[in-house]
């Protein structure tokens, strides 16, 4: 059964609970996928809330995102298949994140950071990598703007959808970190149909929620309240 990872209590200890899939059908090849809370949704993008998580990461310098990601992927895959102290073998998790710098030049290589989410059982005490190019990243609690697309996550398609997302975020005057974005993949290279990819920009500040746009009475900023919050009743609002 497909499981999602829930993370709470980061400052003291990470607690991991595997539960059945609740966030859609696009994460179908991994036993563990990163859980999120849907804050709001438009025709162009979603806002999601992620809790703190620990990832295994590595950097690769390349002229194209696809080349850098391929080099980095090999290192991370070797880590989860036993190239670590103790020879621990771990299941592949999803999604895979590629941190892509926003400012790149065609004639200069860029540094791309590839990240695998650590399985629930190893969030607290992951095995130490034997490759000194690998390290652990502690992702903070964050809200992200997400645009989804199908097909393959190539340099060209990733940049295209990043551009379309930023264009919409600028239109609604959303605040976000514009120094980098994430290319996000959920599928193995062996999957040919119904592939799912995403572009993420990390939001700065709290998302603003409002009722359906046809309503003349917007509501003020509110904090996320998981027990009582019903994201399907809201769309993402423009910033004032």
ChimeraX commands (.cxc) that place a marker at each C-alpha (Angstrom):
marker #1 position 0.00,0.00,0.00 radius 0.5
marker #1 position 1.23,3.46,-0.88 radius 0.5
marker #1 position 2.31,5.40,2.19 radius 0.5
marker #1 position 2.76,9.07,2.92 radius 0.5
marker #1 position 5.18,10.45,5.50 radius 0.5
marker #1 position 3.96,12.79,8.22 radius 0.5
marker #1 position 6.52,14.83,10.19 radius 0.5
marker #1 position 5.97,16.73,13.43 radius 0.5
marker #1 position 8.01,17.87,16.42 radius 0.5
marker #1 position 11.17,18.70,14.46 radius 0.5
marker #1 position 12.88,20.65,17.23 radius 0.5
marker #1 position 12.93,17.72,19.62 radius 0.5
marker #1 position 12.44,14.60,17.51 radius 0.5
marker #1 position 10.99,13.64,14.17 radius 0.5
marker #1 position 7.94,11.41,14.32 radius 0.5
marker #1 position 7.10,9.46,11.19 radius 0.5
marker #1 position 3.70,7.87,10.55 radius 0.5
marker #1 position 2.96,5.94,7.38 radius 0.5
marker #1 position -0.61,6.27,6.17 radius 0.5
marker #1 position -2.50,5.49,2.95 radius 0.5
marker #1 position -2.26,7.95,0.08 radius 0.5
marker #1 position -4.44,11.02,0.51 radius 0.5
marker #1 position -2.86,13.63,-1.76 radius 0.5
marker #1 position -3.64,12.30,-5.20 radius 0.5
marker #1 position -2.77,9.45,-7.49 radius 0.5
marker #1 position 0.46,10.76,-9.01 radius 0.5
marker #1 position 2.82,9.15,-6.48 radius 0.5
marker #1 position 2.37,5.51,-7.49 radius 0.5
marker #1 position 5.84,3.97,-7.68 radius 0.5
marker #1 position 7.20,4.62,-4.17 radius 0.5
marker #1 position 6.10,3.09,-0.89 radius 0.5
marker #1 position 6.71,6.42,0.85 radius 0.5
marker #1 position 5.89,9.84,-0.55 radius 0.5
marker #1 position 6.11,13.24,1.06 radius 0.5
marker #1 position 2.80,14.31,2.55 radius 0.5
marker #1 position 1.52,17.89,2.35 radius 0.5
marker #1 position -1.51,19.98,3.18 radius 0.5
marker #1 position -3.27,21.71,0.31 radius 0.5
marker #1 position -3.69,25.34,1.31 radius 0.5
marker #1 position -5.40,26.62,-1.83 radius 0.5
marker #1 position -5.64,25.99,-5.55 radius 0.5
marker #1 position -6.20,27.91,-8.78 radius 0.5
marker #1 position -6.32,26.84,-12.41 radius 0.5
marker #1 position -2.62,27.73,-12.69 radius 0.5
marker #1 position -1.01,26.59,-9.44 radius 0.5
marker #1 position -1.42,25.24,-5.90 radius 0.5
marker #1 position -0.14,26.42,-2.55 radius 0.5
marker #1 position 1.00,23.55,-0.32 radius 0.5
marker #1 position 2.23,23.42,3.24 radius 0.5
marker #1 position 5.11,21.06,4.07 radius 0.5
marker #1 position 6.38,20.13,7.52 radius 0.5
marker #1 position 10.12,19.87,8.29 radius 0.5
marker #1 position 11.91,16.87,6.77 radius 0.5
marker #1 position 15.41,15.47,6.43 radius 0.5
marker #1 position 16.88,14.69,3.00 radius 0.5
marker #1 position 20.11,13.22,1.65 radius 0.5
marker #1 position 21.65,15.62,-0.86 radius 0.5
marker #1 position 24.52,16.07,-3.29 radius 0.5
marker #1 position 25.69,18.81,-5.68 radius 0.5
marker #1 position 26.68,18.52,-9.33 radius 0.5
marker #1 position 28.09,21.18,-11.63 radius 0.5
marker #1 position 26.85,21.06,-15.21 radius 0.5
marker #1 position 25.74,23.22,-18.13 radius 0.5
marker #1 position 22.30,21.59,-18.20 radius 0.5
marker #1 position 19.99,20.54,-15.39 radius 0.5
marker #1 position 19.44,17.06,-16.86 radius 0.5
marker #1 position 23.16,16.30,-16.99 radius 0.5
marker #1 position 23.77,17.51,-13.43 radius 0.5
marker #1 position 20.75,15.62,-12.10 radius 0.5
marker #1 position 21.91,12.38,-13.75 radius 0.5
marker #1 position 25.37,12.62,-12.14 radius 0.5
marker #1 position 23.89,13.41,-8.75 radius 0.5
marker #1 position 21.22,10.72,-9.00 radius 0.5
marker #1 position 23.85,7.97,-9.32 radius 0.5
marker #1 position 25.51,9.04,-6.07 radius 0.5
marker #1 position 22.23,9.17,-4.15 radius 0.5
marker #1 position 21.02,5.86,-5.58 radius 0.5
marker #1 position 24.28,4.21,-4.52 radius 0.5
marker #1 position 23.73,5.59,-1.01 radius 0.5
marker #1 position 20.25,4.09,-0.60 radius 0.5
marker #1 position 21.37,0.77,-2.10 radius 0.5
marker #1 position 24.15,0.21,0.44 radius 0.5
marker #1 position 26.97,2.71,-0.04 radius 0.5
marker #1 position 26.76,3.87,3.55 radius 0.5
marker #1 position 28.18,2.86,6.91 radius 0.5
marker #1 position 26.52,-0.41,7.80 radius 0.5
marker #1 position 25.58,-1.20,4.20 radius 0.5
marker #1 position 21.94,-0.32,4.87 radius 0.5
marker #1 position 19.61,-0.71,1.91 radius 0.5
marker #1 position 16.62,1.62,1.77 radius 0.5
marker #1 position 13.52,1.84,-0.40 radius 0.5
marker #1 position 13.37,4.61,-2.99 radius 0.5
marker #1 position 11.17,7.48,-1.80 radius 0.5
marker #1 position 9.49,10.33,-3.66 radius 0.5
marker #1 position 9.63,13.02,-4.78 radius 0.5
marker #1 position 13.14,13.76,-5.98 radius 0.5
marker #1 position 13.97,17.46,-5.74 radius 0.5
marker #1 position 16.43,19.29,-7.96 radius 0.5
marker #1 position 17.37,22.71,-6.61 radius 0.5
marker #1 position 17.87,24.92,-9.66 radius 0.5
marker #1 position 19.50,28.36,-9.40 radius 0.5
marker #1 position 17.43,31.06,-11.04 radius 0.5
marker #1 position 20.32,33.00,-12.54 radius 0.5
marker #1 position 22.24,30.81,-14.99 radius 0.5
marker #1 position 24.22,31.66,-18.13 radius 0.5
marker #1 position 24.45,29.47,-21.21 radius 0.5
marker #1 position 28.26,29.68,-21.27 radius 0.5
marker #1 position 28.77,28.92,-17.57 radius 0.5
marker #1 position 28.01,25.73,-15.64 radius 0.5
marker #1 position 25.63,25.93,-12.69 radius 0.5
marker #1 position 25.47,23.94,-9.47 radius 0.5
marker #1 position 22.39,21.73,-9.18 radius 0.5
marker #1 position 21.49,20.07,-5.88 radius 0.5
marker #1 position 19.63,16.76,-5.96 radius 0.5
marker #1 position 17.71,15.62,-2.88 radius 0.5
marker #1 position 16.08,12.31,-1.86 radius 0.5
marker #1 position 13.68,12.34,1.12 radius 0.5
marker #1 position 14.97,9.87,3.71 radius 0.5
marker #1 position 12.58,7.00,4.52 radius 0.5
marker #1 position 10.53,7.32,7.68 radius 0.5
marker #1 position 12.63,4.74,9.51 radius 0.5
marker #1 position 15.83,6.76,8.94 radius 0.5
marker #1 position 14.62,10.32,9.47 radius 0.5
marker #1 position 16.03,10.45,13.01 radius 0.5
marker #1 position 19.28,8.53,12.48 radius 0.5
marker #1 position 20.19,8.07,8.83 radius 0.5
marker #1 position 23.25,5.93,8.02 radius 0.5
marker #1 position 26.39,7.96,7.33 radius 0.5
marker #1 position 27.33,8.17,3.64 radius 0.5
marker #1 position 30.66,6.70,2.55 radius 0.5
marker #1 position 30.84,9.23,-0.29 radius 0.5
marker #1 position 32.03,12.59,1.04 radius 0.5
marker #1 position 30.04,14.39,-1.67 radius 0.5
marker #1 position 26.80,13.47,0.08 radius 0.5
marker #1 position 25.33,15.36,3.02 radius 0.5
marker #1 position 22.05,15.74,4.88 radius 0.5
marker #1 position 19.69,18.69,4.40 radius 0.5
marker #1 position 17.07,19.66,6.95 radius 0.5
marker #1 position 14.23,21.26,5.05 radius 0.5
marker #1 position 12.31,23.74,7.21 radius 0.5
marker #1 position 8.56,24.06,7.47 radius 0.5
marker #1 position 7.47,25.89,4.34 radius 0.5
marker #1 position 4.68,26.86,1.97 radius 0.5
marker #1 position 5.37,26.35,-1.72 radius 0.5
marker #1 position 3.75,27.47,-4.96 radius 0.5
marker #1 position 3.38,24.44,-7.22 radius 0.5
marker #1 position 2.78,24.02,-10.94 radius 0.5
marker #1 position 2.28,20.47,-12.23 radius 0.5
marker #1 position 2.95,19.10,-15.71 radius 0.5
marker #1 position 3.31,15.76,-17.48 radius 0.5
marker #1 position 5.94,14.22,-19.72 radius 0.5
marker #1 position 9.64,14.33,-18.90 radius 0.5
marker #1 position 11.45,16.75,-16.61 radius 0.5
marker #1 position 14.02,18.12,-19.04 radius 0.5
marker #1 position 15.97,21.38,-18.83 radius 0.5
marker #1 position 13.71,23.00,-21.42 radius 0.5
marker #1 position 10.38,21.82,-19.98 radius 0.5
marker #1 position 11.43,22.64,-16.42 radius 0.5
marker #1 position 12.42,26.18,-17.39 radius 0.5
marker #1 position 9.23,26.64,-19.40 radius 0.5
marker #1 position 6.95,25.69,-16.52 radius 0.5
marker #1 position 9.04,27.70,-14.06 radius 0.5
marker #1 position 8.54,30.72,-16.33 radius 0.5
marker #1 position 4.77,30.11,-16.56 radius 0.5
marker #1 position 4.53,29.81,-12.78 radius 0.5
marker #1 position 6.53,32.96,-12.05 radius 0.5
marker #1 position 4.49,34.86,-14.61 radius 0.5
marker #1 position 1.32,33.95,-12.75 radius 0.5
marker #1 position 2.86,34.67,-9.34 radius 0.5
marker #1 position 3.92,38.11,-10.54 radius 0.5
marker #1 position 0.42,38.72,-11.86 radius 0.5
marker #1 position -1.14,38.01,-8.46 radius 0.5
marker #1 position 1.74,39.81,-6.67 radius 0.5
marker #1 position 2.74,36.78,-4.62 radius 0.5
marker #1 position 5.90,36.92,-2.51 radius 0.5
marker #1 position 8.35,34.06,-3.09 radius 0.5
marker #1 position 12.06,33.26,-3.06 radius 0.5
marker #1 position 13.22,34.17,-6.56 radius 0.5
marker #1 position 16.85,33.03,-6.22 radius 0.5
marker #1 position 16.07,29.36,-6.97 radius 0.5
marker #1 position 13.27,26.92,-7.62 radius 0.5
marker #1 position 12.82,23.17,-7.36 radius 0.5
marker #1 position 12.28,20.75,-10.21 radius 0.5
marker #1 position 10.29,17.89,-8.72 radius 0.5
marker #1 position 9.94,14.38,-10.11 radius 0.5
marker #1 position 7.86,11.43,-8.94 radius 0.5
marker #1 position 8.43,8.75,-11.58 radius 0.5
marker #1 position 11.20,6.35,-12.56 radius 0.5
marker #1 position 12.70,6.49,-16.07 radius 0.5
marker #1 position 10.91,3.21,-16.83 radius 0.5
marker #1 position 7.48,4.83,-16.57 radius 0.5
marker #1 position 6.44,6.08,-20.00 radius 0.5
marker #1 position 2.84,7.21,-19.56 radius 0.5
marker #1 position 1.00,9.43,-17.06 radius 0.5
marker #1 position 4.20,10.92,-15.71 radius 0.5
marker #1 position 3.95,13.69,-13.11 radius 0.5
marker #1 position 6.42,16.54,-12.54 radius 0.5
marker #1 position 6.24,19.81,-10.65 radius 0.5
marker #1 position 7.92,23.18,-10.27 radius 0.5
marker #1 position 8.13,24.64,-6.74 radius 0.5
marker #1 position 8.84,28.17,-5.57 radius 0.5
marker #1 position 9.13,28.68,-1.81 radius 0.5
marker #1 position 6.60,31.23,-0.58 radius 0.5
marker #1 position 7.73,34.13,1.56 radius 0.5
marker #1 position 5.22,35.13,4.21 radius 0.5
marker #1 position 1.86,33.56,4.93 radius 0.5
marker #1 position -0.52,32.69,2.10 radius 0.5
marker #1 position -3.59,34.92,1.95 radius 0.5
marker #1 position -6.90,33.09,1.63 radius 0.5
marker #1 position -10.20,34.38,0.35 radius 0.5
marker #1 position -13.60,32.84,-0.47 radius 0.5
marker #1 position -14.58,32.03,-4.04 radius 0.5
marker #1 position -13.58,34.99,-6.30 radius 0.5
marker #1 position -17.25,35.71,-7.03 radius 0.5
marker #1 position -17.75,36.65,-3.39 radius 0.5
marker #1 position -17.47,40.43,-2.71 radius 0.5
marker #1 position -16.33,39.86,0.89 radius 0.5
marker #1 position -12.69,38.73,1.19 radius 0.5
marker #1 position -11.42,37.45,4.53 radius 0.5
marker #1 position -8.19,38.54,6.25 radius 0.5
marker #1 position -4.98,36.53,6.62 radius 0.5
marker #1 position -5.44,33.34,8.56 radius 0.5
marker #1 position -2.98,30.80,9.89 radius 0.5
marker #1 position -3.16,27.20,8.77 radius 0.5
marker #1 position -5.39,25.20,11.10 radius 0.5
marker #1 position -5.24,21.56,9.96 radius 0.5
marker #1 position -8.00,20.18,12.23 radius 0.5
marker #1 position -10.68,22.57,10.92 radius 0.5
marker #1 position -9.31,23.88,7.65 radius 0.5
marker #1 position -11.11,22.88,4.43 radius 0.5
marker #1 position -8.91,23.89,1.48 radius 0.5
marker #1 position -11.49,22.98,-1.14 radius 0.5
marker #1 position -13.52,26.03,-0.05 radius 0.5
marker #1 position -10.78,28.48,-1.00 radius 0.5
marker #1 position -8.80,29.71,-3.94 radius 0.5
marker #1 position -5.49,31.57,-3.82 radius 0.5
marker #1 position -5.94,35.32,-3.55 radius 0.5
marker #1 position -4.06,38.29,-4.95 radius 0.5
marker #1 position -1.65,40.08,-2.63 radius 0.5
marker #1 position -2.61,43.56,-1.62 radius 0.5
marker link #1:1,2 radius 0.2
marker link #1:2,3 radius 0.2
marker link #1:3,4 radius 0.2
marker link #1:4,5 radius 0.2
marker link #1:5,6 radius 0.2
marker link #1:6,7 radius 0.2
marker link #1:7,8 radius 0.2
marker link #1:8,9 radius 0.2
marker link #1:9,10 radius 0.2
marker link #1:10,11 radius 0.2
marker link #1:11,12 radius 0.2
marker link #1:12,13 radius 0.2
marker link #1:13,14 radius 0.2
marker link #1:14,15 radius 0.2
marker link #1:15,16 radius 0.2
marker link #1:16,17 radius 0.2
marker link #1:17,18 radius 0.2
marker link #1:18,19 radius 0.2
marker link #1:19,20 radius 0.2
marker link #1:20,21 radius 0.2
marker link #1:21,22 radius 0.2
marker link #1:22,23 radius 0.2
marker link #1:23,24 radius 0.2
marker link #1:24,25 radius 0.2
marker link #1:25,26 radius 0.2
marker link #1:26,27 radius 0.2
marker link #1:27,28 radius 0.2
marker link #1:28,29 radius 0.2
marker link #1:29,30 radius 0.2
marker link #1:30,31 radius 0.2
marker link #1:31,32 radius 0.2
marker link #1:32,33 radius 0.2
marker link #1:33,34 radius 0.2
marker link #1:34,35 radius 0.2
marker link #1:35,36 radius 0.2
marker link #1:36,37 radius 0.2
marker link #1:37,38 radius 0.2
marker link #1:38,39 radius 0.2
marker link #1:39,40 radius 0.2
marker link #1:40,41 radius 0.2
marker link #1:41,42 radius 0.2
marker link #1:42,43 radius 0.2
marker link #1:43,44 radius 0.2
marker link #1:44,45 radius 0.2
marker link #1:45,46 radius 0.2
marker link #1:46,47 radius 0.2
marker link #1:47,48 radius 0.2
marker link #1:48,49 radius 0.2
marker link #1:49,50 radius 0.2
marker link #1:50,51 radius 0.2
marker link #1:51,52 radius 0.2
marker link #1:52,53 radius 0.2
marker link #1:53,54 radius 0.2
marker link #1:54,55 radius 0.2
marker link #1:55,56 radius 0.2
marker link #1:56,57 radius 0.2
marker link #1:57,58 radius 0.2
marker link #1:58,59 radius 0.2
marker link #1:59,60 radius 0.2
marker link #1:60,61 radius 0.2
marker link #1:61,62 radius 0.2
marker link #1:62,63 radius 0.2
marker link #1:63,64 radius 0.2
marker link #1:64,65 radius 0.2
marker link #1:65,66 radius 0.2
marker link #1:66,67 radius 0.2
marker link #1:67,68 radius 0.2
marker link #1:68,69 radius 0.2
marker link #1:69,70 radius 0.2
marker link #1:70,71 radius 0.2
marker link #1:71,72 radius 0.2
marker link #1:72,73 radius 0.2
marker link #1:73,74 radius 0.2
marker link #1:74,75 radius 0.2
marker link #1:75,76 radius 0.2
marker link #1:76,77 radius 0.2
marker link #1:77,78 radius 0.2
marker link #1:78,79 radius 0.2
marker link #1:79,80 radius 0.2
marker link #1:80,81 radius 0.2
marker link #1:81,82 radius 0.2
marker link #1:82,83 radius 0.2
marker link #1:83,84 radius 0.2
marker link #1:84,85 radius 0.2
marker link #1:85,86 radius 0.2
marker link #1:86,87 radius 0.2
marker link #1:87,88 radius 0.2
marker link #1:88,89 radius 0.2
marker link #1:89,90 radius 0.2
marker link #1:90,91 radius 0.2
marker link #1:91,92 radius 0.2
marker link #1:92,93 radius 0.2
marker link #1:93,94 radius 0.2
marker link #1:94,95 radius 0.2
marker link #1:95,96 radius 0.2
marker link #1:96,97 radius 0.2
marker link #1:97,98 radius 0.2
marker link #1:98,99 radius 0.2
marker link #1:99,100 radius 0.2
marker link #1:100,101 radius 0.2
marker link #1:101,102 radius 0.2
marker link #1:102,103 radius 0.2
marker link #1:103,104 radius 0.2
marker link #1:104,105 radius 0.2
marker link #1:105,106 radius 0.2
marker link #1:106,107 radius 0.2
marker link #1:107,108 radius 0.2
marker link #1:108,109 radius 0.2
marker link #1:109,110 radius 0.2
marker link #1:110,111 radius 0.2
marker link #1:111,112 radius 0.2
marker link #1:112,113 radius 0.2
marker link #1:113,114 radius 0.2
marker link #1:114,115 radius 0.2
marker link #1:115,116 radius 0.2
marker link #1:116,117 radius 0.2
marker link #1:117,118 radius 0.2
marker link #1:118,119 radius 0.2
marker link #1:119,120 radius 0.2
marker link #1:120,121 radius 0.2
marker link #1:121,122 radius 0.2
marker link #1:122,123 radius 0.2
marker link #1:123,124 radius 0.2
marker link #1:124,125 radius 0.2
marker link #1:125,126 radius 0.2
marker link #1:126,127 radius 0.2
marker link #1:127,128 radius 0.2
marker link #1:128,129 radius 0.2
marker link #1:129,130 radius 0.2
marker link #1:130,131 radius 0.2
marker link #1:131,132 radius 0.2
marker link #1:132,133 radius 0.2
marker link #1:133,134 radius 0.2
marker link #1:134,135 radius 0.2
marker link #1:135,136 radius 0.2
marker link #1:136,137 radius 0.2
marker link #1:137,138 radius 0.2
marker link #1:138,139 radius 0.2
marker link #1:139,140 radius 0.2
marker link #1:140,141 radius 0.2
marker link #1:141,142 radius 0.2
marker link #1:142,143 radius 0.2
marker link #1:143,144 radius 0.2
marker link #1:144,145 radius 0.2
marker link #1:145,146 radius 0.2
marker link #1:146,147 radius 0.2
marker link #1:147,148 radius 0.2
marker link #1:148,149 radius 0.2
marker link #1:149,150 radius 0.2
marker link #1:150,151 radius 0.2
marker link #1:151,152 radius 0.2
marker link #1:152,153 radius 0.2
marker link #1:153,154 radius 0.2
marker link #1:154,155 radius 0.2
marker link #1:155,156 radius 0.2
marker link #1:156,157 radius 0.2
marker link #1:157,158 radius 0.2
marker link #1:158,159 radius 0.2
marker link #1:159,160 radius 0.2
marker link #1:160,161 radius 0.2
marker link #1:161,162 radius 0.2
marker link #1:162,163 radius 0.2
marker link #1:163,164 radius 0.2
marker link #1:164,165 radius 0.2
marker link #1:165,166 radius 0.2
marker link #1:166,167 radius 0.2
marker link #1:167,168 radius 0.2
marker link #1:168,169 radius 0.2
marker link #1:169,170 radius 0.2
marker link #1:170,171 radius 0.2
marker link #1:171,172 radius 0.2
marker link #1:172,173 radius 0.2
marker link #1:173,174 radius 0.2
marker link #1:174,175 radius 0.2
marker link #1:175,176 radius 0.2
marker link #1:176,177 radius 0.2
marker link #1:177,178 radius 0.2
marker link #1:178,179 radius 0.2
marker link #1:179,180 radius 0.2
marker link #1:180,181 radius 0.2
marker link #1:181,182 radius 0.2
marker link #1:182,183 radius 0.2
marker link #1:183,184 radius 0.2
marker link #1:184,185 radius 0.2
marker link #1:185,186 radius 0.2
marker link #1:186,187 radius 0.2
marker link #1:187,188 radius 0.2
marker link #1:188,189 radius 0.2
marker link #1:189,190 radius 0.2
marker link #1:190,191 radius 0.2
marker link #1:191,192 radius 0.2
marker link #1:192,193 radius 0.2
marker link #1:193,194 radius 0.2
marker link #1:194,195 radius 0.2
marker link #1:195,196 radius 0.2
marker link #1:196,197 radius 0.2
marker link #1:197,198 radius 0.2
marker link #1:198,199 radius 0.2
marker link #1:199,200 radius 0.2
marker link #1:200,201 radius 0.2
marker link #1:201,202 radius 0.2
marker link #1:202,203 radius 0.2
marker link #1:203,204 radius 0.2
marker link #1:204,205 radius 0.2
marker link #1:205,206 radius 0.2
marker link #1:206,207 radius 0.2
marker link #1:207,208 radius 0.2
marker link #1:208,209 radius 0.2
marker link #1:209,210 radius 0.2
marker link #1:210,211 radius 0.2
marker link #1:211,212 radius 0.2
marker link #1:212,213 radius 0.2
marker link #1:213,214 radius 0.2
marker link #1:214,215 radius 0.2
marker link #1:215,216 radius 0.2
marker link #1:216,217 radius 0.2
marker link #1:217,218 radius 0.2
marker link #1:218,219 radius 0.2
marker link #1:219,220 radius 0.2
marker link #1:220,221 radius 0.2
marker link #1:221,222 radius 0.2
marker link #1:222,223 radius 0.2
marker link #1:223,224 radius 0.2
marker link #1:224,225 radius 0.2
marker link #1:225,226 radius 0.2
marker link #1:226,227 radius 0.2
marker link #1:227,228 radius 0.2
marker link #1:228,229 radius 0.2
marker link #1:229,230 radius 0.2
marker link #1:230,231 radius 0.2
marker link #1:231,232 radius 0.2
marker link #1:232,233 radius 0.2
marker link #1:233,234 radius 0.2
marker link #1:234,235 radius 0.2
marker link #1:235,236 radius 0.2
marker link #1:236,237 radius 0.2
marker link #1:237,238 radius 0.2
marker link #1:238,239 radius 0.2
marker link #1:239,240 radius 0.2
view
